[in-house]
């Protein structure tokens, strides 16, 4: 089969790799219908997260089950499925509590020993605990929206849930990537009355507004904090979503939150200065987040997508064939695209 | 009047200072009946937090109102009061939300321009928003228990509330100072079924057990984490109280918590390595805490002390006259005493 690989930093090569085979009776093979490139895929692409030459790429995909092991109970060949960005056994204590990202047997696509989502087929460990199957094949037009459930929409939802967003909330969203934009949508979906999005890019501002942002602050860092304070009676917002992961973004989030408020953080932290801990303490803030519990949230979000009440598909602004994956990475790296959809 | 002052690191001098006078119509003068020394008083004592020579000391006290300004509505001369470790106006948005430590006009005793708790009298700004008065003078035997409400018991309660402790919870408490010990008591009071206390000192272990600890781990750092994991099916506890503030203590707390759990942190953070943020992220943990919202919790905790159902007084193991404050500091510095009560 064909799959995207990273031969060296900034060199994405779509090449022939071995077809996957079932590794055990609880596994499944999925033929990928659509995959995409994540902001976090840019860390290895840029060489910041070292990888072995030839590393597979991608952790977001939807597709059709082609083969299941003898122990698979909930899925069958021919069924359409959405895959979370990590697999989970569905039976360990963490999974039973809904913390599927912290599964005792968790792992993620595109790591050594596993297939990446950006390929024609994927071998799925713990298929029952991982994949969510649909009763029937979805309308092709729903494909982009369904694909966001694999990571970015579920992650935006996790940020909003972690920040305690509820009906009537005032929310600030730090980050205008696909996750931040989905965070806006998630906050509104949970009933937020007012969502202040931070973005300096007109195209992303437009998506934020389409997703329900009531105000857009075209600034970052201290300027953004000052603008948020100005918009919130000098106090900051009770709920802040941090969807970037840098030191600056986390500081912006913390100082945009009102005393006693909550910060939901889902950007993989690249934080170097521990003063953020002191700031959380002195501002009486809560911090919660981490990798999204995608498998737990999927049924609920999927139902809304299928019902037509949730549509995050606008985060995709470029669609390419899998063979052009290198161009997709370049477009995201250069911020020419928010998020790229790939079709094998 | 007489008051404890810090002339230089490790030199506590009880000396004559000016009698306080009302600074405005909302203020009160309180005659101190009992005060105490806090673990956090040791930071300036040890010279780690620089202070001006002659700085007043102490932020915990109970006493009798001697004078009130014309605008004071809820208190009158002769009334017995408990003072939180910081004052609060009671009217700003933060106070109205219960985040009294984050009051727009917050300040704490013993800072430049204010009296310390370790003295004969204290001028209290925002008396209505700060002090909690009792209907009648309490039994003298209740004095130590009432005094803990000024800080350590309220702070232990804040740690437990911030960690989401509820009936049936399993809880780990990191720190065997007065706050950690009160954290054990607070967790049990909130219904925790199982409280694992970390302490290597037999005397403190005994207090922890008397306060309701079901298990004591006589280790710290990685060894403590391993022991906690062993006691919790390899997973860690869903609720952890961090009552120290050092890098090691916060790391111990984070790695003692199970994935998806909550850490309540009330030890003033002296954290230098931002890897704790990554650990919170990768373990899906919540972190919340900061200075306790003492004024908010006081009525509830006070009712229990007066009813005889809450008695944290065992944290005091040394009582001295105010004039011997220097000996009290030395005893706490050398860990000869858990907490020292001072009587003017």
Interface residues (C-beta under 8 A of the other chain):
Chain A: X93 X94 X97 X98 X99 X101 X102 X162 X233 X235 X250 X258 X259 X260 X262 X265 X268 X269 X271 X272 X273 X274 X276 X277 X278 X280 X281 X282 X283 X284 X285 X286 X287 X288 X289 X290 X291 X293
Chain B: X93 X94 X97 X98 X99 X101 X102 X162 X233 X235 X250 X258 X259 X260 X262 X265 X268 X269 X271 X272 X273 X274 X276 X277 X278 X280 X281 X282 X283 X284 X285 X286 X287 X288 X289 X290 X291 X293
